[in-house]
Amino acid sequence: MTFHSKIDSFFIRFILAAILFIAAVSFIPLLFEDAPLSAFVIVTATFVVTTALILWITFAIRYVFLEDHLLVKAGPFRSRIPYTSILKITPTRDIFTGYRLLSSRDALELINNTTMFGTVKISPEDQSAFIAELKKRCPDLKIDDSIRR
């Protein structure tokens, strides 16, 4: 079973601002220098690759329930979290710190004992269905009382 990440307008504005900032930092210096054509080509290629990577990571987030683990994918990044290692799920709005593969401020934090920081922040579109599926696969899962079901 696969769940896609919810994408909220705040996150879209944040990503757009980051891309515009990268564009400004990349191209504005070329306007004030007598830059050769090769510099424009290199900067443009670097900008396109960087922007494509950011967009891939942002809009290709999936959470896949496999037989013995949850696969969390965002572009080239993947985490396999065994169901036996997932201890608790809590809501969070802190999307700027920790290990996070999400695109919405309405997020969940999976507390486990296998990922680098012991937690991973995710934002499935249908949180209640995601939690129900996770509960089926992790019967000892503790669910924070403040989670909307």
C-alpha positions as a printed Julia matrix, in Angstrom:
149×3 Matrix{Float64}:
  0.0    0.0     0.0
  1.4    3.41   -0.99
  0.66   6.83    0.48
  1.77  10.09   -1.11
  2.85  13.11    0.87
  0.43  15.94    1.47
  1.67  19.2    -0.07
  0.52  22.45    1.52
  0.76  26.0     0.18
  3.32  27.02    2.82
  5.69  24.34    1.58
  5.18  25.3    -2.07
  5.94  28.96   -1.23
  9.01  27.9     0.75
 10.38  25.78   -2.13
  9.63  28.55   -4.65
 11.47  31.08   -2.46
 14.46  28.72   -2.2
 14.59  28.24   -5.98
 14.32  32.0    -6.58
 17.12  32.6    -4.06
 19.33  30.03   -5.81
 18.55  31.69   -9.17
 19.43  35.14   -7.82
 22.69  33.94   -6.28
 23.57  32.1    -9.48
 22.71  34.64  -12.17
 22.98  38.14  -10.66
 26.81  38.03  -10.37
 26.99  37.21  -14.09
 25.19  40.46  -14.9
 27.84  42.59  -13.2
 30.84  40.81  -14.66
 31.88  40.51  -18.25
 31.25  36.78  -18.05
 32.04  34.54  -21.02
 29.33  32.41  -22.61
 30.8   29.28  -21.01
 30.1   30.75  -17.54
 26.44  31.25  -18.46
 26.23  27.68  -19.76
 27.84  26.21  -16.63
 25.71  28.3   -14.24
 22.53  27.5   -16.17
 23.29  23.76  -16.21
 24.08  23.79  -12.49
 20.88  25.73  -11.74
 18.73  23.35  -13.81
 20.22  20.25  -12.14
 19.86  21.76   -8.65
 16.26  22.86   -9.29
 15.36  19.46  -10.76
 16.79  17.71   -7.69
 14.88  19.99   -5.31
 11.63  19.44   -7.2
 12.19  15.67   -7.4
 12.83  15.43   -3.66
  9.83  17.67   -2.88
  7.15  16.24   -5.13
  8.08  12.54   -5.33
  7.61  11.66   -1.65
  5.98   8.3    -1.0
  5.46   6.06    1.99
  5.18   2.4     0.96
  4.03  -0.38    3.27
  5.99  -3.5     2.39
  5.88  -6.93    3.99
  8.25  -6.29    6.89
  9.12  -2.61    6.75
  7.9    0.88    5.86
  9.77   2.32    2.89
  9.97   6.11    3.0
 11.12   7.61   -0.33
 11.85  11.19   -1.36
 13.65  11.46   -4.68
 16.97   9.63   -4.32
 16.63   9.32   -0.52
 15.17   6.14    0.97
 14.72   4.78    4.46
 13.62   1.3     5.39
 12.02   1.27    8.81
 11.19  -2.2    10.14
  7.74  -2.35   11.71
  9.26  -3.91   14.81
 11.35  -0.79   15.36
  8.47   1.72   15.24
  7.57   2.62   18.81
  5.31   5.66   18.73
  3.62   8.13   16.39
  2.99  11.75   17.35
  1.82  14.87   15.5
  4.35  17.6    14.74
  4.46  20.97   13.03
  8.24  21.26   13.28
  9.28  20.6     9.69
 12.67  22.29    9.7
 14.64  20.07   12.09
 15.51  16.41   12.23
 15.19  13.74    9.59
 12.16  14.64    7.53
 10.68  13.39    4.29
  7.6   15.56    4.08
  5.97  18.47    2.26
  3.38  19.75    4.72
  3.31  21.31    8.18
  0.54  18.88    9.14
  3.0   16.08    9.83
  3.56  12.96   11.87
  6.71  11.94   13.69
  7.53   8.23   13.72
  9.67   7.46   16.75
 11.75   4.36   16.12
 15.07   2.81   16.98
 16.62   2.39   13.52
 16.84   5.8    11.82
 19.78   8.09   12.47
 18.02  10.52   14.84
 15.52   8.02   16.2
 12.64   9.78   14.46
 11.45  10.46   10.96
  8.91  13.17   10.1
  6.37  12.4     7.39
  3.15  13.94    6.03
  0.84  11.36    4.43
 -2.19  12.79    2.58
 -4.63  10.54    4.41
 -3.28  10.43    7.94
 -6.09   8.36    9.43
 -5.74   5.61    6.78
 -1.95   5.71    7.17
 -2.19   5.34   10.96
 -4.75   2.53   10.63
 -2.45   0.64    8.24
  0.55   1.25   10.49
 -1.4    0.04   13.52
 -2.24  -3.22   11.67
  1.44  -3.84   11.04
  2.66  -2.58   14.43
  0.2   -3.85   17.04
  2.26  -2.44   19.95
  2.39   1.04   18.4
  1.71   3.89   20.81
 -0.41   6.62   19.23
 -0.32  10.09   20.75
 -3.73  11.15   22.06
 -3.62  14.46   20.16
 -3.66  12.76   16.74
 -6.91  13.28   14.86
 -8.37   9.91   13.89
